[in-house]
């Protein structure tokens, strides 16, 4: 590796240092308030985030996985889902989407994505629908929203719920609506590396369904609306007051950060010109959570870039159906998903990436 150059895949220290003073002030305010769980900061963040997404309700929870789990659990409590029901989900998603379904004893039905967008292929959904199907979980992977027009049509035809996994799509639009307001309910993650990232774990559910919002609000807090009265067998999954305060600071700058990501992506798209490399195809608005390229020689390219001082990651090298956690699925075949997992590579894309670094990365990809 070059001694002079090392470009991190993601430099969270530099990304967060921009807001250091505001973050410290927000954290001190919480410390000095003496109120650390489900207080004013969570309440204010929920209102601000719901408003940002264009949804009526947001409920702060412990993680993105919990957000998806609590949506499914909420629908079970409302009698809309029951154990053994099926939820359609893309085969190439991160395992959290699948875990949320199986943890609630529902059955994930895996569907192949489109090879060029990496998003669930609406053409493959209808053939997987049975009398047990209750929902489609759309995953807005890498920052681009799914083809919702076609999915809305299918959901309406078969009376299915749409659950959005928006963990990578904070601020992404489909037509005139944002992720978080494109289905019946949406799960967000505020993991530090997300477009809107906390300084620890966190998540949120957004929805326009008042009944669901009320149930999720109780479920995240031991199943309780009122202290020591428990209507449901809930869990403890509450967005932390300190994290909510940090997220309130960062939410103000989210659109600005997304704009910067779009500028970097535009540069890559215009300047990476190597016949071995397949660039991402964009159908809808993307907030570029990740910039993912594809090549048959992925491992060689990753090693080459590493030698040139460029850190890259693979999102994700092993699909859910090939994980030990889901041994029963290991013999299943999803050729598109499997070829995506073998060929994709994520390049650095974040607000504090310097222009000369973006130019250097493009140049090195071209020289491969």
LINNOR-V490912 format. One record per pair of residues at least 12 apart in sequence whose ideal C-beta (glycine too) atoms are under 7 Angstrom apart, sorted by the first residue. I is the first residue (numbers start at 1). J is the second residue. Records with the same first field share a line. If there is no record, write none. Layout:
I=J / J
This chain:
1=306 / 307 / 309
2=308 / 309
5=309 / 360
6=309
7=309 / 310 / 311 / 348 / 357 / 361
8=311 / 348
9=311 / 312 / 313 / 348
10=193 / 348 / 350
11=350 / 352
12=192 / 193
14=352
15=350 / 351 / 352
16=199
19=249 / 250 / 253
22=249
23=246 / 249
26=245 / 246 / 248 / 249
27=242 / 245 / 246
29=245
30=241 / 242 / 245
35=241
36=241
37=238 / 241
38=221 / 238
39=241
41=241 / 244 / 245 / 248
42=60 / 239 / 241 / 244
44=248
45=60 / 244 / 247 / 248
46=58 / 59 / 60
48=248 / 251
49=204 / 251
50=206
52=251
53=178 / 180 / 181 / 206
54=177 / 178 / 181
55=180 / 181 / 206 / 207 / 208
56=208
57=206 / 207 / 210 / 213
58=204 / 206
59=204 / 205 / 213 / 216 / 217 / 220
60=202 / 204 / 238 / 239 / 244
61=203 / 204 / 205 / 220 / 237 / 238 / 239
62=201 / 202 / 203 / 237 / 238 / 239
63=189 / 201 / 202 / 203
64=96 / 167 / 187 / 188 / 189 / 191 / 203
65=96 / 99 / 100
66=203 / 237
67=187 / 188 / 203 / 204 / 205
68=96 / 97 / 100 / 163 / 165 / 187
69=100 / 103 / 104
70=205 / 216 / 219 / 220 / 237
71=163 / 185 / 187 / 205 / 216
72=100 / 101 / 104 / 106
73=104 / 219
74=212 / 215 / 216 / 219
75=161
76=104
77=215 / 232
78=211 / 212 / 215
80=161
81=106 / 134
83=105 / 106
84=107 / 132
85=106 / 132 / 134
86=106 / 107 / 109 / 130 / 132 / 133 / 134
87=101 / 106 / 108 / 109 / 134 / 135 / 137
88=109 / 111 / 125 / 128 / 133 / 136 / 137
89=101 / 108 / 109 / 110 / 111 / 137
90=111 / 113 / 120 / 139
91=110 / 111 / 112 / 113 / 319 / 321 / 334 / 337
92=113 / 118 / 319 / 337 / 340 / 341
93=139 / 141 / 165 / 320
94=316
95=320 / 323
97=137 / 139 / 165
98=320
109=128
110=321 / 334
111=124 / 125 / 128
112=124 / 334 / 336 / 337
113=336 / 337
115=336 / 340
116=281
117=144 / 281 / 283
118=141 / 142 / 292 / 340
119=141 / 144 / 146 / 147
120=138 / 139 / 146
122=147 / 150 / 151 / 154
125=154
126=154
129=158
133=158 / 160
134=160 / 161
135=160 / 161 / 162 / 163
136=151 / 155 / 160 / 162
137=163 / 165
138=151 / 162 / 164 / 165 / 183
139=165
140=164 / 165 / 166 / 168 / 169 / 172 / 179
141=168
142=168 / 289 / 290 / 292
143=168 / 169 / 172 / 286 / 287 / 288 / 289 / 290
144=172 / 282 / 284 / 286
145=169 / 172 / 173 / 174 / 179 / 182 / 284 / 285
147=283
148=174 / 182
161=184
162=183 / 184
163=183 / 184 / 185
164=179 / 180 / 182 / 183 / 186
165=187
166=179 / 180 / 186 / 187 / 188
167=187 / 188 / 189 / 194
168=194 / 289
169=287 / 289
170=188 / 194 / 195 / 196 / 254 / 287
171=195 / 254 / 255 / 258 / 287
172=285 / 286 / 287
173=285
174=284
180=206
181=206
184=207 / 209
185=205 / 207 / 209 / 212
186=205 / 206
187=203 / 205
188=203 / 204 / 206
189=203
190=202 / 203 / 243 / 247
194=289
195=254 / 257 / 258 / 287 / 289
196=247 / 250 / 251 / 254
198=243 / 246 / 247
199=243 / 246
200=240 / 243
202=239 / 240 / 243 / 247
204=239
218=231 / 232 / 234
219=232 / 234 / 235
220=234 / 235 / 237 / 238
221=234 / 238
222=234 / 236
257=351
258=287
260=351
261=287 / 288 / 349
262=288
264=349 / 353 / 358
265=288 / 291 / 349
267=358 / 362
268=291 / 347 / 362
271=362
272=362 / 365 / 366
273=366
274=365 / 366 / 368
276=295 / 297 / 368
277=293 / 295 / 365
278=293 / 294 / 295
279=293
280=292
288=349
290=315 / 346 / 349
291=346 / 347 / 349
292=315 / 344 / 346
293=345 / 347
294=343 / 344
295=343
296=343
298=342 / 343 / 344 / 345
301=345 / 368
302=345
304=368
305=364
308=364
310=361 / 364
311=348
312=345 / 346 / 347
313=346
314=344 / 345 / 346
315=344 / 346
316=341
317=341
318=341
319=334 / 337 / 338 / 341
321=334
347=361
348=361
